[in-house]
């Protein structure tokens, strides 16, 4: 059975148009919200905790900086790299890596520059812990 609502006066017609507009606006807003949530969830965010041979720290830092800058410059899916050293023990390195998605990460680890980095540091890195995390917020000043 098909029910068709036909407004009988101008007030009902106005209400029908208003209801239609509200429903359309709701659906559009819902669509944008779903897309925004999907984009936020698709990124791959990882922390790498690395212990480096203190006697080879300079060599490690050079290799790391070369790999990071090359990856960000050449790979659209590599969004962010931050590397920090513990002030009390600079051989303890933590890296924040953000990729557009898991596929971008998988492409990244197959690149020539990443493989070169891994080969260079294989005898320098004493331990590596990879921790997948969820980005819950960020704040950054705009460049002036």
DSSP file (Angstrom, degrees, kcal/mol; ACC not computed):
  #  RESIDUE AA STRUCTURE BP1 BP2  ACC     N-H-->O    O-->H-N    N-H-->O    O-->H-N    TCO  KAPPA ALPHA  PHI   PSI    X-CA   Y-CA   Z-CA
    1    1 A X              0   0    0      0, 0.0     2,-0.5     0, 0.0     0, 0.0   0.000 360.0 360.0 360.0 131.7    0.0    0.0    0.0
    2    2 A X        -     0   0    0      2,-0.0     2,-0.5     0, 0.0     0, 0.0  -0.908 360.0-161.2-108.9 125.6    1.4    3.4   -1.0
    3    3 A X        -     0   0    0     -2,-0.5     2,-0.5     2,-0.0     0, 0.0  -0.919   5.0-169.3-108.9 127.2    0.5    6.4    1.0
    4    4 A X        -     0   0    0     -2,-0.5     2,-0.6     2,-0.0    -2,-0.0  -0.966  13.1-145.2-117.0 125.3    1.0    9.8   -0.5
    5    5 A X        -     0   0    0     -2,-0.5     2,-0.6     2,-0.0    -2,-0.0  -0.804  17.1-175.1 -91.2 121.7    0.7   12.9    1.6
    6    6 A X        -     0   0    0     -2,-0.6     7,-0.1     2,-0.0     6,-0.0  -0.956  24.0-129.6-118.3 114.0   -0.9   15.8   -0.3
    7    7 A X        -     0   0    0     -2,-0.6     3,-0.1     1,-0.1    -2,-0.0  -0.320  13.5-160.3 -61.0 140.8   -1.0   19.1    1.6
    8    8 A X        +     0   0    0      1,-0.0     2,-0.3     0, 0.0    -1,-0.1   0.591  68.3  22.4-100.9 -12.0   -4.4   20.7    1.5
    9    9 A X  S  > S-     0   0    0      1,-0.1     4,-2.2     0, 0.0     5,-0.2  -0.909  85.9 -96.2-145.8 176.3   -3.5   24.2    2.3
   10   10 A X  H  > S+     0   0    0     -2,-0.3     4,-2.4     1,-0.2     5,-0.2   0.828 119.0  55.3 -65.6 -33.3   -0.5   26.6    2.3
   11   11 A X  H  > S+     0   0    0      2,-0.2     4,-2.2     1,-0.2    -1,-0.2   0.939 110.5  44.7 -66.1 -46.5    0.4   26.0    5.9
   12   12 A X  H  > S+     0   0    0      1,-0.2     4,-2.4     2,-0.2    -2,-0.2   0.891 112.6  52.5 -64.4 -38.5    0.7   22.3    5.3
   13   13 A X  H  X S+     0   0    0     -4,-2.2     4,-2.2     2,-0.2    -2,-0.2   0.912 109.8  48.8 -62.1 -43.2    2.6   22.9    2.1
   14   14 A X  H  X S+     0   0    0     -4,-2.4     4,-2.3     1,-0.2    -2,-0.2   0.893 111.3  49.4 -63.3 -41.0    5.1   25.2    4.0
   15   15 A X  H  X S+     0   0    0     -4,-2.2     4,-2.9     2,-0.2    -2,-0.2   0.892 109.8  51.8 -65.4 -39.7    5.5   22.6    6.7
   16   16 A X  H  X S+     0   0    0     -4,-2.4     4,-2.4     2,-0.2    -2,-0.2   0.915 111.4  46.6 -63.5 -43.6    6.2   19.9    4.1
   17   17 A X  H  X S+     0   0    0     -4,-2.2     4,-2.4     2,-0.2    -2,-0.2   0.909 113.5  49.3 -65.1 -41.4    8.8   22.0    2.4
   18   18 A X  H  X S+     0   0    0     -4,-2.3     4,-2.6     2,-0.2    -2,-0.2   0.925 111.7  48.2 -63.9 -44.9   10.4   22.8    5.7
   19   19 A X  H  X S+     0   0    0     -4,-2.9     4,-2.6     1,-0.2    -2,-0.2   0.908 111.6  50.3 -62.0 -42.1   10.5   19.2    6.7
   20   20 A X  H  X S+     0   0    0     -4,-2.4     4,-2.4     1,-0.2    -1,-0.2   0.914 111.5  48.4 -61.6 -43.2   12.0   18.2    3.4
   21   21 A X  H  X S+     0   0    0     -4,-2.4     4,-2.6     2,-0.2    -2,-0.2   0.903 111.8  49.3 -64.7 -41.4   14.7   20.9    3.8
   22   22 A X  H  X S+     0   0    0     -4,-2.6     4,-2.5     2,-0.2    -2,-0.2   0.924 112.1  47.7 -64.4 -44.8   15.5   19.7    7.3
   23   23 A X  H  X S+     0   0    0     -4,-2.6     4,-2.4     2,-0.2    -2,-0.2   0.916 112.8  49.0 -62.6 -43.0   15.8   16.1    6.3
   24   24 A X  H  X S+     0   0    0     -4,-2.4     4,-2.4     2,-0.2    -2,-0.2   0.922 111.9  48.7 -62.5 -44.3   18.0   17.0    3.3
   25   25 A X  H  X S+     0   0    0     -4,-2.6     4,-2.6     1,-0.2    -2,-0.2   0.902 110.9  51.2 -62.7 -41.3   20.2   19.2    5.6
   26   26 A X  H  X S+     0   0    0     -4,-2.5     4,-2.8     2,-0.2    -2,-0.2   0.928 110.7  48.0 -60.4 -46.2   20.5   16.3    8.1
   27   27 A X  H  X S+     0   0    0     -4,-2.4     4,-2.2     2,-0.2    -2,-0.2   0.894 112.4  48.6 -64.4 -40.2   21.5   13.8    5.4
   28   28 A X  H  X S+     0   0    0     -4,-2.4     4,-2.2     2,-0.2    -1,-0.2   0.937 113.3  47.3 -64.2 -46.1   24.1   16.2    4.0
   29   29 A X  H  X S+     0   0    0     -4,-2.6     4,-2.4     1,-0.2    -2,-0.2   0.916 111.8  50.6 -61.4 -43.9   25.5   16.9    7.5
   30   30 A X  H  X S+     0   0    0     -4,-2.8     4,-2.6     1,-0.2    -1,-0.2   0.903 108.7  52.5 -60.3 -42.1   25.6   13.1    8.3
   31   31 A X  H  X S+     0   0    0     -4,-2.2     4,-2.2     1,-0.2    -1,-0.2   0.924 111.0  46.0 -61.0 -46.0   27.4   12.4    5.0
   32   32 A X  H  X S+     0   0    0     -4,-2.2     4,-2.5     2,-0.2    -1,-0.2   0.891 112.5  51.3 -65.2 -38.9   30.1   15.0    5.8
   33   33 A X  H  X S+     0   0    0     -4,-2.4     4,-2.6     2,-0.2    -2,-0.2   0.920 110.0  48.6 -64.5 -44.2   30.5   13.7    9.3
   34   34 A X  H  X S+     0   0    0     -4,-2.6     4,-2.3     1,-0.2    -1,-0.2   0.915 112.6  48.7 -62.0 -43.1   30.9   10.1    8.2
   35   35 A X  H  X S+     0   0    0     -4,-2.2     4,-2.2     2,-0.2    -2,-0.2   0.909 111.8  49.2 -63.2 -42.0   33.5   11.1    5.6
   36   36 A X  H  X S+     0   0    0     -4,-2.5     4,-2.1     2,-0.2    -2,-0.2   0.918 112.0  48.0 -64.6 -43.2   35.4   13.2    8.2
   37   37 A X  H  X S+     0   0    0     -4,-2.6     4,-2.3     1,-0.2    -1,-0.2   0.897 111.1  51.2 -64.5 -39.5   35.4   10.3   10.7
   38   38 A X  H  X S+     0   0    0     -4,-2.3     4,-1.4     1,-0.2    -1,-0.2   0.907 109.7  49.9 -64.1 -40.9   36.6    7.8    8.0
   39   39 A X  H  X S+     0   0    0     -4,-2.2     4,-0.7     1,-0.2    -1,-0.2   0.900 111.4  48.6 -65.7 -39.5   39.4   10.2    7.1
   40   40 A X  H >< S+     0   0    0     -4,-2.1     3,-0.5     1,-0.2    -2,-0.2   0.907 114.2  45.5 -65.4 -41.0   40.5   10.5   10.7
   41   41 A X  H 3< S+     0   0    0     -4,-2.3    -1,-0.2     1,-0.2    -2,-0.2   0.689 101.2  67.5 -77.5 -18.5   40.4    6.7   11.3
   42   42 A X  H 3< S+     0   0    0     -4,-1.4    60,-0.4    -5,-0.2    -1,-0.2   0.783  77.6  98.6 -77.1 -25.8   42.2    5.8    8.1
   43   43 A X    <<  -     0   0    0     -4,-0.7     2,-0.6    -3,-0.5    57,-0.2  -0.261  68.5-137.4 -63.0 147.3   45.6    7.3    9.1
   44   44 A X  E     -A   99   0A   0     55,-1.9    55,-3.0    57,-0.2     2,-0.4  -0.939  22.8-174.7-106.0 122.8   48.2    5.0   10.5
   45   45 A X  E     +AB  98 133A   0     88,-0.6    88,-2.4    -2,-0.6     2,-0.4  -0.968   7.6 172.6-122.3 131.9   50.1    6.5   13.5
   46   46 A X  E     -AB  97 132A   0     51,-2.6    51,-2.9    -2,-0.4     2,-0.4  -0.986  25.3-147.9-142.1 146.0   53.0    4.7   15.0
   47   47 A X  E     -AB  96 131A   0     84,-2.9    84,-3.2    -2,-0.4     2,-0.5  -0.952  13.4-160.2-108.4 134.7   55.7    5.3   17.7
   48   48 A X  E     -AB  95 130A   0     47,-2.4    47,-2.4    -2,-0.4     2,-0.6  -0.972   2.0-163.6-114.5 119.6   59.0    3.7   17.2
   49   49 A X  E     -AB  94 129A   0     80,-3.1    80,-2.4    -2,-0.5     2,-0.4  -0.916  17.3-177.5-105.1 118.8   61.1    3.3   20.3
   50   50 A X  E     -AB  93 128A   0     43,-3.2    43,-2.9    -2,-0.6     2,-0.5  -0.938  23.0-157.4-125.3 135.4   64.7    2.7   19.4
   51   51 A X  E     -AB  92 127A   0     76,-2.2    75,-3.3    -2,-0.4    76,-1.4  -0.966  22.5-164.5-110.3 125.0   67.8    2.0   21.4
   52   52 A X  E     - B   0 125A   0     39,-2.7     2,-0.5    -2,-0.5    73,-0.2  -0.789  32.3 -97.8-111.0 147.6   71.0    2.8   19.5
   53   53 A X    >   -     0   0    0     71,-2.6     3,-2.2    -2,-0.3     7,-0.2  -0.525  35.0-142.1 -59.5 115.4   74.6    1.9   20.1
   54   54 A X  G >  S+     0   0    0     -2,-0.5     3,-1.1     1,-0.3     4,-0.2   0.794  98.2  59.5 -56.2 -29.6   75.8    5.1   21.9
   55   55 A X  G 3  S+     0   0    0      1,-0.2    -1,-0.3     2,-0.1     3,-0.1   0.663 111.9  39.7 -73.7 -14.5   79.2    4.8   20.1
   56   56 A X  G <> S+     0   0    0     -3,-2.2     4,-2.3    68,-0.1    -1,-0.2   0.096  78.9 116.9-119.0  21.6   77.5    5.0   16.7
   57   57 A X  H <> S+     0   0    0     -3,-1.1     4,-2.9     1,-0.2     5,-0.2   0.885  74.7  52.0 -60.7 -42.5   74.8    7.6   17.5
   58   58 A X  H  > S+     0   0    0     -4,-0.2     4,-2.1     1,-0.2    -1,-0.2   0.930 110.6  48.3 -61.3 -44.7   76.1   10.2   15.1
   59   59 A X  H  > S+     0   0    0      1,-0.2     4,-2.0     2,-0.2    -1,-0.2   0.903 112.9  49.2 -61.4 -41.4   76.0    7.6   12.2
   60   60 A X  H  X S+     0   0    0     -4,-2.3     4,-2.9     1,-0.2     5,-0.2   0.944 109.2  51.0 -63.1 -48.2   72.5    6.6   13.2
   61   61 A X  H  X S+     0   0    0     -4,-2.9     4,-2.5     1,-0.2     5,-0.2   0.873 109.6  50.8 -60.3 -37.9   71.2   10.2   13.4
   62   62 A X  H  X S+     0   0    0     -4,-2.1     4,-2.1    -5,-0.2    -1,-0.2   0.937 112.6  45.6 -63.9 -46.9   72.6   11.0    9.9
   63   63 A X  H  X S+     0   0    0     -4,-2.0     4,-2.4     2,-0.2    -2,-0.2   0.911 113.8  49.6 -63.6 -42.4   70.9    7.9    8.4
   64   64 A X  H  X S+     0   0    0     -4,-2.9     4,-2.9     2,-0.2     5,-0.2   0.940 110.9  48.1 -62.8 -48.6   67.6    8.6   10.2
   65   65 A X  H  X S+     0   0    0     -4,-2.5     4,-2.4     1,-0.2     5,-0.3   0.891 112.2  50.0 -62.2 -39.3   67.5   12.2    9.1
   66   66 A X  H  X S+     0   0    0     -4,-2.1     4,-2.0    -5,-0.2    -1,-0.2   0.933 113.2  45.8 -63.5 -45.8   68.3   11.3    5.5
   67   67 A X  H  X S+     0   0    0     -4,-2.4     4,-2.5    -5,-0.2    -2,-0.2   0.929 114.2  48.1 -63.8 -45.8   65.5    8.6    5.5
   68   68 A X  H  X S+     0   0    0     -4,-2.9     4,-2.5     2,-0.2     5,-0.2   0.942 113.7  44.6 -61.6 -50.4   62.9   10.9    7.1
   69   69 A X  H  X S+     0   0    0     -4,-2.4     4,-2.0    -5,-0.2    -1,-0.2   0.883 114.8  49.1 -66.4 -36.7   63.5   13.9    4.8
   70   70 A X  H  X S+     0   0    0     -4,-2.0     4,-2.7    -5,-0.3     5,-0.3   0.927 111.3  49.6 -66.1 -44.6   63.5   11.7    1.7
   71   71 A X  H  X S+     0   0    0     -4,-2.5     4,-2.5    -5,-0.2     7,-0.3   0.930 113.4  44.9 -61.1 -47.2   60.3    9.9    2.7
   72   72 A X  H  < S+     0   0    0     -4,-2.5    -1,-0.2     1,-0.2    -2,-0.2   0.886 117.0  46.6 -65.3 -38.1   58.4   13.1    3.4
   73   73 A X  H  < S+     0   0    0     -4,-2.0    -2,-0.2    -5,-0.2    -1,-0.2   0.896 124.8  27.7 -70.7 -40.7   59.7   14.7    0.2
   74   74 A X  H  < S+     0   0    0     -4,-2.7     2,-0.7    -5,-0.2    -2,-0.2   0.730 108.6  68.4 -98.1 -24.5   59.1   11.8   -2.2
   75   75 A X    ><  -     0   0    0     -4,-2.5     3,-1.4    -5,-0.3    -1,-0.1  -0.861  55.7-163.1-108.7 113.3   56.1    9.8   -0.7
   76   76 A X  T 3  S+     0   0    0     -2,-0.7    -1,-0.1     1,-0.3    28,-0.1   0.808  92.1  56.8 -60.5 -28.9   52.7   11.5   -0.7
   77   77 A X  T 3  S+     0   0    0     27,-0.1    23,-2.8    22,-0.1     2,-0.9   0.564  84.8  87.1 -82.9  -8.5   51.5    9.0    1.9
   78   78 A X  E <   +C   99   0A   0     -3,-1.4    21,-0.2    -7,-0.3     3,-0.1  -0.827  52.8 167.3 -91.5 108.3   54.2    9.8    4.5
   79   79 A X  E     +     0   0A   0     19,-2.2     2,-0.3    -2,-0.9    20,-0.2   0.865  53.3   9.1 -93.0 -40.5   52.6   12.7    6.3
   80   80 A X  E     +C   98   0A   0     18,-1.9    18,-2.4     2,-0.0     2,-0.4  -0.999  45.9 179.7-149.9 140.8   54.7   13.3    9.4
   81   81 A X  E     +C   97   0A   0     -2,-0.3     2,-0.4    16,-0.2    16,-0.2  -0.975   7.8 173.0-136.2 127.2   58.0   12.3   11.1
   82   82 A X  E     -C   96   0A   0     14,-2.1    14,-3.1    -2,-0.4     2,-0.4  -0.995   8.6-171.5-129.1 128.2   59.2   13.6   14.4
   83   83 A X  E     +C   95   0A   0     -2,-0.4     2,-0.3    12,-0.2    12,-0.2  -0.979   7.2 177.2-120.9 131.6   62.3   12.1   16.0
   84   84 A X  E     -C   94   0A   0     10,-2.8    10,-2.7    -2,-0.4     2,-0.4  -0.953  17.7-144.0-132.4 152.2   63.4   12.9   19.6
   85   85 A X  E     -C   93   0A   0     -2,-0.3     2,-0.2     8,-0.2     8,-0.2  -0.920  29.8-107.3-115.4 141.6   66.2   11.8   21.8
   86   86 A X        -     0   0    0      6,-2.5     3,-0.3     3,-0.6     6,-0.2  -0.481  25.3-140.5 -63.2 128.6   65.9   11.3   25.6
   87   87 A X  S    S+     0   0    0      1,-0.2     3,-0.4    -2,-0.2    -1,-0.2   0.855 101.8  47.0 -63.1 -34.9   67.9   14.1   27.2
   88   88 A X  S    S+     0   0    0      1,-0.3    -1,-0.2     2,-0.1     2,-0.2   0.719 131.7  18.1 -81.6 -19.4   69.4   11.9   29.8
   89   89 A X    >   -     0   0    0     -3,-0.3     3,-2.5     3,-0.2    -3,-0.6  -0.650  65.8-170.7-150.7  88.6   70.3    9.2   27.3
   90   90 A X  T 3  S+     0   0    0     -3,-0.4    -3,-0.1     1,-0.3    -2,-0.1   0.596  82.0  73.0 -60.3 -10.9   70.4   10.4   23.7
   91   91 A X  T 3  S+     0   0    0     -6,-0.1   -39,-2.7     1,-0.1     2,-0.8   0.538  79.9  83.5 -81.5  -4.0   70.8    6.8   22.4
   92   92 A X  E <   -A   51   0A   0     -3,-2.5    -6,-2.5    -6,-0.2     2,-0.4  -0.888  68.2-175.9 -98.7 108.7   67.1    6.3   23.3
   93   93 A X  E     -AC  50  85A   0    -43,-2.9   -43,-3.2    -2,-0.8     2,-0.4  -0.839  14.9-166.5-109.8 139.5   65.2    7.6   20.3
   94   94 A X  E     -AC  49  84A   0    -10,-2.7   -10,-2.8    -2,-0.4     2,-0.4  -0.998   7.7-166.3-124.4 132.2   61.4    7.9   19.9
   95   95 A X  E     -AC  48  83A   0    -47,-2.4   -47,-2.4    -2,-0.4     2,-0.6  -0.966  11.0-153.8-121.1 131.0   59.9    8.6   16.5
   96   96 A X  E     -AC  47  82A   0    -14,-3.1   -14,-2.1    -2,-0.4     2,-0.4  -0.920  20.0-174.6 -99.3 121.9   56.4    9.6   15.7
   97   97 A X  E     -AC  46  81A   0    -51,-2.9   -51,-2.6    -2,-0.6     2,-0.5  -0.966   8.4-172.3-120.3 132.3   55.3    8.5   12.3
   98   98 A X  E     -AC  45  80A   0    -18,-2.4   -19,-2.2    -2,-0.4   -18,-1.9  -0.986   5.6-176.4-127.6 124.8   52.0    9.4   10.6
   99   99 A X  E     -AC  44  78A   0    -55,-3.0   -55,-1.9    -2,-0.5   -21,-0.2  -0.834  37.3-118.7-115.2 153.2   51.0    7.8    7.3
  100  100 A X  S    S-     0   0    0    -23,-2.8     2,-0.3    -2,-0.3   -22,-0.1   0.863  89.9 -33.4 -58.0 -36.3   47.9    8.5    5.2
  101  101 A X  S  > S-     0   0    0    -24,-0.3     4,-1.6   -58,-0.2     3,-0.2  -0.953  72.6 -79.7-169.3 179.1   46.9    4.9    5.7
  102  102 A X  H  > S+     0   0    0    -60,-0.4     4,-2.5    -2,-0.3     5,-0.2   0.858 124.7  58.0 -63.9 -35.7   48.2    1.4    6.1
  103  103 A X  H  > S+     0   0    0      1,-0.2     4,-2.2     2,-0.2    -1,-0.2   0.891 103.8  52.6 -62.1 -38.7   48.8    1.1    2.3
  104  104 A X  H  > S+     0   0    0     -3,-0.2     4,-2.3     2,-0.2    -1,-0.2   0.891 109.3  49.7 -63.9 -39.3   51.1    4.1    2.4
  105  105 A X  H  X S+     0   0    0     -4,-1.6     4,-2.2     2,-0.2    -2,-0.2   0.927 109.2  51.4 -64.0 -44.4   53.1    2.5    5.2
  106  106 A X  H  < S+     0   0    0     -4,-2.5     4,-0.4     1,-0.2    -2,-0.2   0.883 111.9  46.9 -62.1 -38.2   53.4   -0.7    3.2
  107  107 A X  H >< S+     0   0    0     -4,-2.2     3,-1.3     1,-0.2     4,-0.3   0.908 108.9  57.2 -65.7 -41.4   54.7    1.2    0.2
  108  108 A X  H >< S+     0   0    0     -4,-2.3     3,-1.6     1,-0.3     6,-0.3   0.905 102.3  52.0 -57.9 -45.7   57.1    3.2    2.4
  109  109 A X  T 3< S+     0   0    0     -4,-2.2    -1,-0.3     1,-0.3    -2,-0.2   0.577 107.2  55.4 -74.3  -5.1   58.9    0.1    3.8
  110  110 A X  T <  S+     0   0    0     -3,-1.3    -1,-0.3    -4,-0.4    -2,-0.2   0.418  85.0 110.7-100.2  -0.5   59.4   -1.1    0.2
  111  111 A X  S <> S-     0   0    0     -3,-1.6     4,-2.2    -4,-0.3     5,-0.2  -0.341  75.8-121.9 -75.5 156.5   61.2    2.1   -1.0
  112  112 A X  H  > S+     0   0    0      1,-0.2     4,-2.4     2,-0.2     5,-0.2   0.904 111.5  52.4 -61.5 -43.6   64.9    2.2   -1.8
  113  113 A X  H  > S+     0   0    0      2,-0.2     4,-2.0     1,-0.2    -1,-0.2   0.868 110.3  47.6 -66.8 -34.9   65.6    4.9    0.8
  114  114 A X  H  > S+     0   0    0     -6,-0.3     4,-2.7     2,-0.2    -1,-0.2   0.930 112.4  48.9 -69.7 -43.3   63.9    3.0    3.6
  115  115 A X  H  X S+     0   0    0     -4,-2.2     4,-2.3     1,-0.2    -2,-0.2   0.877 110.4  51.9 -62.6 -36.6   65.8   -0.2    2.7
  116  116 A X  H  X S+     0   0    0     -4,-2.4     4,-2.5     2,-0.2    -1,-0.2   0.925 109.9  49.4 -63.7 -44.2   69.0    1.8    2.6
  117  117 A X  H  X S+     0   0    0     -4,-2.0     4,-2.4     2,-0.2    -2,-0.2   0.944 111.0  49.0 -58.5 -49.7   68.3    3.1    6.1
  118  118 A X  H  X S+     0   0    0     -4,-2.7     4,-0.8     1,-0.2    -1,-0.2   0.896 112.9  47.6 -59.9 -41.1   67.5   -0.4    7.4
  119  119 A X  H  < S+     0   0    0     -4,-2.3     3,-0.5     1,-0.2     4,-0.3   0.906 112.4  50.0 -65.8 -41.5   70.8   -1.7    5.9
  120  120 A X  H  < S+     0   0    0     -4,-2.5     3,-0.3     1,-0.2    -2,-0.2   0.879 118.9  36.1 -65.0 -38.7   72.8    1.2    7.3
  121  121 A X  H >X S+     0   0    0     -4,-2.4     4,-2.6     1,-0.2     3,-1.6   0.404  82.8 104.9 -99.4   3.1   71.5    0.9   10.9
  122  122 A X  T 3< S+     0   0    0     -4,-0.8    -1,-0.2    -3,-0.5    -2,-0.1   0.822  92.3  35.1 -57.8 -32.8   71.1   -2.9   11.2
  123  123 A X  T 34 S+     0   0    0     -3,-0.3    -1,-0.3    -4,-0.3    -2,-0.1   0.400 117.3  55.5 -99.3   1.9   74.2   -3.2   13.4
  124  124 A X  T <4 S+     0   0    0     -3,-1.6   -71,-2.6   -72,-0.1     2,-0.5   0.787  88.5  79.2 -99.7 -38.0   73.6    0.1   15.2
  125  125 A X  E  <  -B   52   0A   0     -4,-2.6   -73,-0.2   -73,-0.2     3,-0.1  -0.617  52.4-177.4 -78.3 123.0   70.1   -0.4   16.5
  126  126 A X  E     +     0   0A   0    -75,-3.3     2,-0.3    -2,-0.5   -74,-0.2   0.763  69.9   3.1 -91.7 -29.7   70.1   -2.5   19.6
  127  127 A X  E     -B   51   0A   0    -76,-1.4   -76,-2.2     2,-0.0     2,-0.4  -0.987  58.4-165.5-155.9 152.1   66.3   -2.7   20.1
  128  128 A X  E     -B   50   0A   0     -2,-0.3     2,-0.5   -78,-0.2   -78,-0.2  -0.987   3.3-175.8-141.3 125.9   63.2   -1.6   18.3
  129  129 A X  E     -B   49   0A   0    -80,-2.4   -80,-3.1    -2,-0.4     2,-0.5  -0.989   9.6-160.5-123.5 122.1   59.7   -1.4   19.6
  130  130 A X  E     -B   48   0A   0     -2,-0.5     2,-0.5   -82,-0.2   -82,-0.2  -0.896   8.5-173.3-104.6 126.9   56.9   -0.4   17.2
  131  131 A X  E     -B   47   0A   0    -84,-3.2   -84,-2.9    -2,-0.5     2,-0.4  -0.960  15.1-147.3-125.3 113.9   53.7    0.8   18.9
  132  132 A X  E     +B   46   0A   0     -2,-0.5     2,-0.3   -86,-0.2   -86,-0.2  -0.670  29.2 177.9 -78.1 130.8   50.6    1.5   16.8
  133  133 A X  E     -B   45   0A   0    -88,-2.4   -88,-0.6    -2,-0.4     2,-0.5  -0.804  29.7-118.5-129.7 168.3   48.6    4.4   18.4
  134  134 A X        -     0   0    0     -2,-0.3     2,-0.6   -90,-0.1   -93,-0.1  -0.953  25.2-130.4-110.9 126.3   45.5    6.4   17.8
  135  135 A X        +     0   0    0     -2,-0.5     3,-0.1   -95,-0.2   -92,-0.1  -0.648  28.0 176.4 -74.3 118.7   45.9   10.1   17.3
  136  136 A X        -     0   0    0     -2,-0.6     2,-0.3     1,-0.4    -1,-0.2   0.512  61.2 -20.8-104.2  -6.5   43.4   11.8   19.6
  137  137 A X        -     0   0    0      2,-0.0    -1,-0.4     0, 0.0     2,-0.3  -0.904  52.0-162.1 174.2 160.7   44.3   15.4   19.0
  138  138 A X        -     0   0    0     -2,-0.3     2,-0.3    -3,-0.1    -3,-0.0  -0.984   1.4-165.7-153.7 156.1   46.9   17.8   17.7
  139  139 A X        +     0   0    0     -2,-0.3     2,-0.3     2,-0.0    -2,-0.0  -0.988  13.3 169.2-145.7 136.4   47.6   21.5   18.0
  140  140 A X        -     0   0    0     -2,-0.3     2,-0.2     3,-0.0     3,-0.0  -0.989  32.7-120.1-150.5 136.4   50.0   23.5   15.9
  141  141 A X        -     0   0    0     -2,-0.3     2,-0.2     1,-0.1     3,-0.1  -0.505  39.7-109.5 -71.4 145.3   50.7   27.1   15.4
  142  142 A X        -     0   0    0     -2,-0.2     2,-0.1     1,-0.1    -1,-0.1  -0.508  35.8-103.3 -74.7 145.4   50.3   28.4   11.9
  143  143 A X              0   0    0     -2,-0.2    -1,-0.1     1,-0.1    -3,-0.0  -0.431 360.0 360.0 -66.1 141.1   53.4   29.3   10.0
  144  144 A X              0   0    0     -2,-0.1    -1,-0.1    -3,-0.1    -2,-0.0   0.434 360.0 360.0 -97.2 360.0   53.9   33.0    9.8
